[in-house]
Amino acid sequence: MPHFSATRANLPAFPFEQEGVCFLYRAQSVLHAQIALIRVRVRGIKNYDFCLYQITQPQGYLFKAEKSTRPIPVGVLQQALRVLACHCTLVRGNLGAHMYQESPYLLEGAQLACFETFHLEIGFGSGVHLLQKAQHNPKQVYVGVEIHTPSIEQVLRQIELLRLHNLYIMRADARALLEVLPAQSCLSLDLHFPVPWDKNPTRRVMATRTLAHILRVLVDKGLFWLRTDSLTYFKQSLDLVLELESCACKIAKNAPAPISSKYETRWIKQRREIYDLCVWACHIQATTSIKNMCLETTTHVRGVPRNLDFVLKHRLVKGVDYFLHIQDVLEYAQLWILVLSLGDFGTPTNKVAVWNRESGVLEYVGGAPLNTQSNVLAHQQLQEILVEAL
């Protein structure tokens, strides 16, 4: 990931803008004297909003991305770091040389709601299966969800090269995304060769609650297709399906797939077993839907602002169905920048929030969390920590 170290840093006074990159402010951590956070905005097809760390080291400084706000494409980050490097001495690092290429096919969470129905693939990896399905069905919309940044950028480049106009990509934790998708919005849902997480099963995509949301978001008779080379994963998933009150499903072993990725081809040559589980949704009664896919990006928190000592004493809150962990607090003028982990214990969300103590405005850098129940509860808890109710 792009970064650089320098022996000296002579940055201009904040805010400043250079080569289309705006550096808004630099906030200092109240917990770690060596850590500062720089907020950055870059204008393009969309307005990129992210943060960089400036970490003081014995030999100088390290500049790198704050992970939860890291932009896609990575070239946006490289451009911001290159601008900072111009104001530093004896720079070493990994900044790259190419200019970033933006893509209109990279979606934010709320943008997915503009499609009435679509086909969804979770964890598309190299994208071979997803790309070919979109090519063969140009009149239907396909959406791929992935958390691995290199895979996302690789498939976005392929979309441009193949001139596809019906395929879109999202970076999101699929487990949280499924909770907020509109009911009966997916024509089909593919989960092919998910990471089995044998040593940490709680990180698997498949779970009782996830399966319930999969069947809720599928249209009536819509197909959920799990394909895996892990017998343990397959058996666990089949057990979850059989726990349903009623279901229509089909299983297969070593059945040929109409589209095979290079990894699957390699596994077949190695004579590894491949298992399929197909489940069809059946909606006997109407299903409820979510009004908004994301929390409000900016909210006004009313009340008397708490002091810093109070916030630091309540950095970790564990509820029955949610948690909130304020990992760091940084200060700049009237702003508190809060580095957060929040939401569900199994699917935590990492975000950076900015709290203006004078205006009462609370905003999330780079966009708000998904509107899951656990995220809502954590967001409400954060508001209570920041202000005392009138």
N, C-alpha and C positions, 0 to 999 in steps of 0.2 A: 504494500500500500504506500502511496506517495508520502514522503516526509523529508525533512532535512535537518541537519544540525549546523550550528554556526558558533564561532568563537565570540562574536559581538553582534548586537542587534541595535540599529539606530532607526527605529520605525518613526514615521511622521506622527504628528499629534492626531489623535482620533477625534472625530471621524475623518477619513480621507478616502479618496477614490482614485484608482489608477488602472488603466487598460480595461475599463468596464467592470472592475471589481470594487465594491464598496465595503470598506472595513468600518463597522459602526462604532464599536467600542471594545475595550479590553477590560475584563472584570478580574478581580483578584480573589482567590480562594481565601476564606476565613479559617479553613481547617488545615490547609497545606500551603505553607509560605512559598513553595517553589512552583505552584501551579497558577496559571492565568488562562482565561478563556477569551478568545477573540470571535466576535460575531461577524459573519460575512454574508453579503448578498451579491448575487450575480444576475444580471438581466439577460434574458434569452427568450426561447419559446415559452418558457415559464420562468418565474422568478425563483431562483435557488436561494434558500435560506439555511445556513449551516454554521457550525462552530469549529474553530481550530484551537488546539492546545498550544500554549507557549510554556514549556517546562524548563526551569532553570536547573542547570547541571554544573558540576565542578569545572568543566572545560568551556562552558558557554550556555547555549540554549538548544532545545529540541522543539521543532514545530511539526505537528501532525494533526490528523483529523480527530474530532470527537466522534466516536463510532455511531452513536444513535442518530446523528444528523447528517452523516456522510452522504454526499450527493451522488446521483447517477446521471450522466456518465462520470467516470473517475477523472476525466479531463477537466471538469469544472474545478475539482479539488486541486489538480495539478496547476491550473492557471492561477488560482489564489495563492498557492504556496510559492510559485515562481515570482509573483509580484513581491511577496514578503522577502524572498531571498535577495532581491535587488538591493535591499536596505541592510543586508547583513554582510559580515566578513568571514572569509574562509569557510565557504559553504560546502558541505558534503551530504549526499543523500540520494533519493530516488524520486526525481521530479518528472521524468519523461520529457519527450521533445514534441509530441504531436499535439495539435489543437483538438479540443473536445468536439465531438459530434453529438448534437442534441437529437432527440427522437420524439416525435409526436405520439408514438405508440407506447410510451411509458406512462402508465396511469397512476394518479393519486387515488386514495381510497374512495372519496366521494364521487369521482368521475365514473366509477363502475356503474353507478345507479342510472347513467344515461342510456344504458342498453336494457331493453325490455327483457330479452332472453339472450343467452349465450352458452357456449360450451366451455367448460372449465377443466384445466389440468393443474394438479398440485405437484410441485417439485419436478419441473420439466427437465432439469439437467442440461444436456447438450441441445435439447429442443427438437431432435429429429422427428419424434412422434408428433409433437404439436405442430411443427412447421408443415409436415406432409398433410396432416388433416386439414389445415387451413388452406393449403394449396388446392386440395382436391374438392373443397367445398367453399368456393369463393363467395357465395351468397349468405353464408352463415358466419356469425361472429364467434371468435375463439379468444379465450383469455388464459394466460399462463401465470401461475403464482409461484414465486421462488424467493428464497432469502439469500442465495449465493450470488454475490455481485458479479463475478466473472461470467457466470452462466447467463445472467440477465443481459449483460452487455454483448455477449456473443450472439444471443438470439435476436437482440435488437438490430445488430448489424446484418444478420441474415434476412430479417424482415425487409430492410431497405434493399438489399441485393436482389431478393426475389420479388420485390415490388408488391408485397402483400398489403392489402388495405383492410383486412378483416381479422387481424391478429394483434392483440394488445398484451402488455406485460405489466405485472404488478410486483413490487417487493413488499411482502407481508408474511406474517405468520399465519398459515392457512387456518389453523385452529381458531384463532381470534376472528379472522375474516369470515369464516363460515357462520359465526354467531350473528353477524350483522348484515349478511346478504339478504335481500328481499326474498320472501317465500316464493317458491316455484319460479325462480328466475333462471335456473340452470337446465339446459336441455340434456346435458350429460356431464358426468364428472369422472375424470380419470386420475388414479393414484398409482403410478407405475414405479416399482422398485424403490419404495421409500426406505430411508435409513432404518434398519431394524432396532437399533438401540438395545441390544441384548443385555448390556450391563446397566442400562438406565431406562426401563420400559415406560416410565412416566413421560418421557420425551417423544414417544411415538405419536404420529398423527392420529392413528386409530384409537378411539376410546368410546365409551358409552355415549358421552355427551356429544362428541364429534360426529358419531354415526347418526345421532338424532338430528343434528343440524344438516348433515348431508342429505338425508331423506326429506327434510323440510324445504331445502332450497331447490331440490329437483322438481321438475314438472311431473305431473302424473304420468306414470310409465317411463319416466326418465331413468337412465341407466347409470349406476355407479359401478366402475370397473377397477378392481384392485388386482395388480399383477406384481408378484414378488418371487424372489428366489429364496426367501427365508420361510422354512416350514413352520417355525415357531410363530412368526408374524401372521402367516396365513391361518394357522389354527386359532390363534387368539382372535383374529378378525371374524372368522367363521363363528366362533362361540358368541361374539357380540351380536351377530346377525340372528343367530338362533334364539337369543334371549328376547327378541322382539315378539310382541303378541301375535303378529302375523307377518309373513314375508314371502317374496317370490325371488328365488336366487338360483344360481347355477354355479357349479364348481368344475374345474378342469385341471389336468396335470399335463405339462409338456405339450400344450396345444399351440399350434403355430399362430403367430400374431400377424395381422395384415401389414403392420409396420414394425420393423425391428431396429432398435438403436445399435450402435457399434458395441456397446457394453453387453447388451443382450446377446448379440451374435457371438461375442467372445465367450460368454458363459455357456452358450449352447455347445460350442466347440469343446469346451471343458467338461461337457456332459453334466452340467449342474441342472438340477430339477427346477422347473418354473411352474408356479401355481397361480391359477386365476380364480377370483371370486367376483361374480357379477350379481348385483342386487338391483331390482326394479322398485322405484318408489310407487306407493299406492296411497293416495290421499282420500280417505273415507270422509273426512270432515275438513272444513276450512282451516288453514294454518295462519298463525299470526305472523306479522312482519315487523321489521324495525323501521321507524320513521326516518332516522338519520343514521348513516353508516359511521360517521365520525362525531366525536364531541365537538363543541364549538371551539374553533381555533383561538378566539379571544373572548374572554368573559370579564365582567365587572364584578368584583368581589366586594360586597358592602359590609362595613363593620370597622372596628378600631384595629389598626395594624398591630400585630404582636411585636415584641422586641426579639432581637436575634437569639438571646439566651433561651427563650421559650421554644423557638423553632428548633434549635439544636438539641434541646432535651426531648423533643418529640420527632426525632429523625426516623424512627422505625415504629410503624403501627401495623399490627396484625389483627385483622378482623376474621370473621368466620369464613367468608368467601372471597377475601381480598387482602392485599397488603400494600403498604406504601413505605418506601425507603428513600429518604433524602440523602443521597450519597455524598453530596457536596453542596455548599452554599458559597457563591461568589458575589462580590459587591462591585457596583459601578454607579456612582452618584446615588440617585434614589432607587436604583434597580437592584433586586436580588436575582441572581441567576441560579436556578435550582437544578442540579443533575439528579434525575429521578429513575427509580425502578419501581414499577407499580402494576397493579392489576391482579391477575390470577396467579397462584403459586406455580402452576404447571406451565403457563404461557405468559411469562412476565413481559411487560413492555418497558423499554428504556426510552426516556425522553428528556429533553432539556426545556424547562419552563422559565419564563421571565415574569417577575412580579414587580409592578410599579407601585411602591408604597404610597405615593402621593395621589395618583389617579385611581388606584384600586384595580387596574387592568392586569389580568393574568393571561399570558399567551404562551403557546407552545412553538418552539423553533422548528421550522420545517413542516408544520402541520400537526393537528391534534391527534391523540390516540383514537383507535377504533372505539365505537360506542358499545362496548361489551358491558355487561352488568358489573363485572369486577372493576373495570376501568372507571365506570361512573362512580362507584362507591369510593375508590381511591381518590378520584378528583374532588369529590365532596369533602373527604377527609383532609386533603391538602388545603382546601379553602378554609376549613375550620382551624387548621394550624396557623395559617397566615393572618387571620383576623379574628377578633373577638366579636361575637354577634352584638348588635345594638340592643 
